[in-house]
Amino acid sequence: MKEIRSRPSIDATVGIPGSKSVTHRALITAGLAQGKSLLKEFLTCEDTLYTVSALRELGVQISIEGENTTVIGLGGDFSAAPGKKEIYVGNSGTSYRLLLSIVALARGEYILTGTPRMHTRPVGDLVKALNRLGVEASCIEQDNFPPVSINARGIPGGHVKIPGGQSSQFVSSLLLSGPYAESDIEIEVTGSLVSRPYVDVTLDVMQSFGIPVNRDGYRYFRVTAGQRYCPCRFKIDGDVSSASYFWGAAAVTGGTVVTENIHPHTTRQGDIALLDIMEEMGCRIERETDRVVVHGGLLSGIEVDMGAIPDMVPTLAAIALFAEGKTTIRNVPHLRHKESDRLGDTALELRRLGSRVEERDDGLIIHGGESLSGATTDPHNDHRLAMSLAVVGLRVPGIKIKNENCVEKSFPRFWELWDSL
């Protein structure tokens, strides 16, 4: 259990590690390329290590040395599975969804599995899309949910429609595997695509490894078959999601925090939009070439659509507790299928502290300015909820967080850096 030390104000500089979302995608593209790639500023955490393990199961050689990782890709010629091979990815939803299409490129019988929580996170739309592209895949215990069995013989290709309302990772998965399909893959997204910036991250990584994608906004994508990723030296951008908790520290204490290794003008990570929201709430932001400086200020509530940046909801909820008036967060119903029910569990834990939080089907209403008191909190094994509760603990003495090590999913050094503030 971790007790958070409250501080009257913060004045700190923090170096932010590499992006988890970019690391996953760079690993996969490097594993599909033919030959040696070097990934710099590589993030070693629980989730990315599941992707490493899965790629090794497919025959990819990966060597991790500090923040540099060497990948010897196989050009898509993965090892055939001897009998049924099980690939386990814990509760890494990103690993699971992105790898479903990649495993389909291999040869043999595979079962993709994970923790009990992973088995409650829907993947049915992606499985159906793969079926329509000619892949033999099925949910083997419960329709729409892992584990998934794949009789891998490559991806024939074709045109597929996929709903956009549940996870952009379904689209990213098909995009990443697309160049290695037997014929072109056309993806038509029906409905509004959630978490759009993560598709931009996918396309940016693909482009860096030599694969362009034809697109019409977020409605239509076409990947030309017969292309191959080129091995390269690739530098991974700092993780904007991880930086957000330190921005929150400045916001709630009225202090100043400098986050280094963040490139606000060039990053494709959508969570950078949290800075605009914080600015509107009353913070002063300095956006430099390779760092962001956040100065806390008098905070006011806000109404905001966070459908594009759902992972920032717990961070914003923590900040909103100390704003004048109410903050309304909407258009994030898909947050109920993250590492936790990230809407319901965030509301539950903030209420333990005495806050007034209303839960809606697609969001939260947080009433700022309430009298808060310390309590023992449960992050529900959700790294983002744990780190957001740490933000609240800077202002509210006596907050304790159970299972604090769940942050290792994305940010193993979080507590070390947090305690140094």
N, C-alpha and C positions, 0 to 999 in steps of 0.2 A: 504494500500500500504506500502511496506517495502523498505526503502532505505538502501543499503548495505554500511557499513563503510569500506573503503579501509584501508589496513595496509601495512607497509613497509616489515614486516616479522612476522612470527608466531612461537611461542614456547609454546606449550600447550599440556595438557593431557586431554583426553576425554573418559568417560565411555560410551560404546555403548550398547543400549538396545537390547533385544532379537530379534531374526530373525523373520520377518513376514512370510516368506515361511515355516519355521519350525513350527511356532505357529499355522498356519492354519492346517497343517497336524497332529500335535499332538492333537489338539482339535478334529478332526474327528476320529482319531484312539481311543482316550480316550472315545469319545461318543459312539463308536461301541463296546468297551470293556464292560464286565459285572462287574460293581462295581466301586469303587472309585479310581481315579487317581489324582495325584498332579503334576501340571505343574509349574515348577520354572523358573524364569526369563521370565515370560509370557509378550508378547508385547500387550499392550492395545492401539489400534489405530482404525481408522475408518473401515478399511478393516476387521481386525480380529473380531471386534464387529459385523459385518454382519454375519460372520460364527457362532459366539456365538448365535445370534438371530435366525438363521436358525435351529441350532441344538435344541434350546429351543422349537421351533415350532414343532419339531419331538418328544418332550418329554424329552430330555436330561436335567438334572439339572446341572447348571454351576454357580459357585460362584467365583467372582473375588475379591481378596483382595490384592491390591498393585501389586507386581510382582509375587504373588502366586495365582494360579487358581485351584480350585477343580472341577473335572468333575465326575458326577455319571452316568456312561454309562449304556446302556440298553441291551447290548449284541445283538444289531441289531433288537430288538423287539420294533420298533418305534410305537408311537401312531397312530391310524388310523385317517385319515382326516375326520372331519365332513363336508360333502359336499365338494365343491372345496376350497382348502386352497391355498392362495397366499403366496409365500415366496419371499421377496424383499431383494436384496443384493447390492443396490446402483450401483456403478461402480466398484465393486470388481470382476475383472475377475477371480482371483484365487478362490474366494468363489463360483462364479457361476459354473465354470467348474468342480471343485472338487465335489461340492454338487450335480450336476446332477445325477451322478451314485449313490450317497448315498440316495437321495430321492427315487430313483427307488427301493430301498430295503424296503421302507415303504409300507403302505396299504392305498389306497384311491386316490383321484384326487388332483393333485398339479399343480400350475402354478409358474414357476420360472421367476421372472421379475427383472427389474433394471431401472437405469436412461436411458434417451434417448441415451447417449453415449454407455452404455452397450448394447443397442439394435442394435448397429452398429458393435459389436465385434463378429466375426464368431464362431459358435458352431456346425455347421451342421455336420462336420465329427464325432463329438462325439455322436450326436443324432442318426446318421445312424449306428454307431457302437453299440449303445445300442439296436437299432431296431434289428440288426442281432443277438444279444444275447437274444432276446425274449422280450424286453421291449417295451411297447406301449408308445412312446414319439413322439412329433412332434413340429416343429416351427409353431406357430399359426398365426403370422402376415406376416412374410416374410421368405421365404425359406433360411435356413442357419444361421438365426439370432434369438436371443431371442425376445420375451418371448417364453418359451418352456412349453408345457403341458405334464404331465406325469400321466398316469393311472397306479399307482404303485401297483405291485403285486409281488415284488421280481424280481431277475435276474435269469432266467433259466440257463444261461451260454453257453459255447461253444467256437468256434474258430472265431476270428474276425481279419480282416485286417484294419489298420488305417493309413492314410497318416501322415508322420512325419514332414512335412514342415511348418505347421501352428503354432502348440503349443504343447509342451511336456505335458501340463496340461491335455490333452485328455488321454494320456497314464497313467498319475498319477491318474486320476479320476477312471479309470477302475481297476488299481492296488489296490487302497484303498478299493474299494467295493468287490473285488474279493473273499476274504475268505468267504463272506456271500452269494455268489451265490449258486444256487441249484446244479450245477455241475462245474467242473473245467473251468477256463477261460484261454484261450490261446490268446495272443495278438501278432500279426505279424505287425511290423512297415514297411511300404513301403516308399521308398525314405529315405533321410537323416533326422534324428531326430534333430530338433532345440532345443536349451536350454537343452541339455542332462544332465547337472549337477543337474537340478531340479528333474529329475527322480531318480538320486542317493540319493537326499535328501528324497524323498518319500520312497524309499526302506530302507534307514537307519532308518527312523521313524518306519516303519512297523516292521523291525527287532527288534527294541527296545521294541515294544509292543508284541513281540513273534511270528511274522509271517515272515518266510523266503519265498523268491520267486526264482524259477528257471528261469534262463535267459541265453541268448546267446548274449552277448554284449548289443547293443541297438536295435537289430533286432527282438528278440523274448523273450516273457515273459510268464511264466505259473504260475498261482496262484491256488493252490489246494483248492477245496471247502471243507467246513466242519470245517475249522480252526476257531479259535476265538482269537481276540486280548486279551491280559492279562492286566488288570489295573496295573499301576506302578507309581513310582516317576520318573519324566522325566525332565531333565534340558535342557532348550532351549539355544542354542548357540547364541552368539552375532551376530547382523545383519551385514554381510559383506557389503551389498549394502549401508547401512546407513553409515558405516565407510568410504566408498569411497570418500565422499565429504570432509571429514577431511584430507584424504590422498591428495586429490586435493589441499586443502588449503596449505599444505606443499610444494607441487610441484610448484604451481604458484608463491608463495612468496619467495621461497628459504629457507623456515624455517624448523622447526622440529615439528611434531605432533605425540604423542603417543596415540594409540587407544587401550583401555583396554577392556577385555571381548571378544577378538577375538583370536581364536585358529588356527593359520595358518597351523599347521602341521596335524591337525586332522579334521578340518571342511570339510563337504561335499558340502558346498556352492561354486558353481563354480565361483562366482564373485571374489573369492580370486585370480584368475588368473590375475586380473587387476594389482596386484603388480608386476608380471613378466613383463607386458607391460610397467609399469612406470619405472622399473629398466632399461629396454632396452632404454627408452627415456632419461635416465640420472639421475634418482633419486637413492638414496642409501636407501636400505630397511633392517631393522633388524627384523627377524621373531623369536619371543620368544614363550614360551609355551602358554601364555594366553594374549599376546598383540603383536601389530605390531608398529614399529617405522619407520616413513618415514621422510627422509631428502631430501629437495629439492635440485636440482642441475641445471646445464646448460642443457636445454631440446632440444632434436632433434626429428624431425618428424619420423613417423613410418608407415608401411603398415601392417594392422592386420585384420584377420578374427575374427569377434566377434559374430559369429553365436551361440556359446555356452553361451555367456554372454551378451545378447543384452541390458539388463538394465543398463550396464555400458557405453553405447554409449554416453549419454549426459555428463557424468563425463569426459570421455576421450576427447570429443569434447571441453569442457571447458579448459582442460589442454593444448590441442593441439594449442590453440590460441597463447600460449606463447612459443611454440617450434620453433626452427629454421627449416625452410623447411616445406614441406607439410606432413600431416597425412592422410592416406587413410584408411577408415573403410569400410569393405565389409561383405557381406553374412548376412545382417540383414533386409531383406524385410518384415519380420513379425512384425517389429517395427511400421509399419503403423497402426496396430490394437491394440495398447496399450491404455492407458488413453487418449492419443492424437495420432495424426499422429506423432510419436516421431521422425521420420526422417525429415519430412517436417517442422514441427514446431520448431525443434532444429535449423535447417538451417535458418529459417525465423528470429528467435529471435537473433541469433548470428550476422546475417547481420545487424540488427538494430544498433548494436554497431560499425559497420564499418568493420567487418571482411569479408574475402572472403571465402565463403563456397559454394562448388558445391554439388548439390544434385543428387544422382544416384538412380536408381531403387532399388538397394540393399544396399545403404550406402551413405557415405559422403566423400568429400575431403575437408579438412580444411587447408588453407594456413596460416601458423604461421607468427608472426612478423609484422602483419599489425598494423597501427595506429588506436587505438580504443578509443571511447569516450562514456560517459555515456548516457543512454536513459531509457525511461520507457518501460519495457518489460512485455510480457504476457505469463505466463507459460501454457496457454491453459488448465487449471485445471489439470495439470500433475505434481504430486509431484516431480518426478525425474528431470524434466526440471527446476522447481523452485529452487531446491537445487543446481543444476549445475550452474544456473545463479548467485547464491550466491558466488560460487567459483570464477567466473569471476570478480565479484564485489570487491573482495579483492585487485585486481590489477588495476581495472578501476574505478576511482571515478565517482559518480553520477548515478550509476545503481539503478533503482527502479523496484520493482517486484510487479505487481498487483496480487490480490487474493493469497497473501502469505500463507493464511491458508490452501491451498490445500495440504500442507505437512502433515496435520493431517491424511491423508490417510495411511501413513506408519510410520511417525516419529513425533508425537505430540510435543516432546521437542526440535525439531531441532533448532528453532530460539533462544530459551533460551541457548542452548549449543553453537550455532554459535556466539552469541553476547558476550559470555564469552571468546572467543579466544583472 
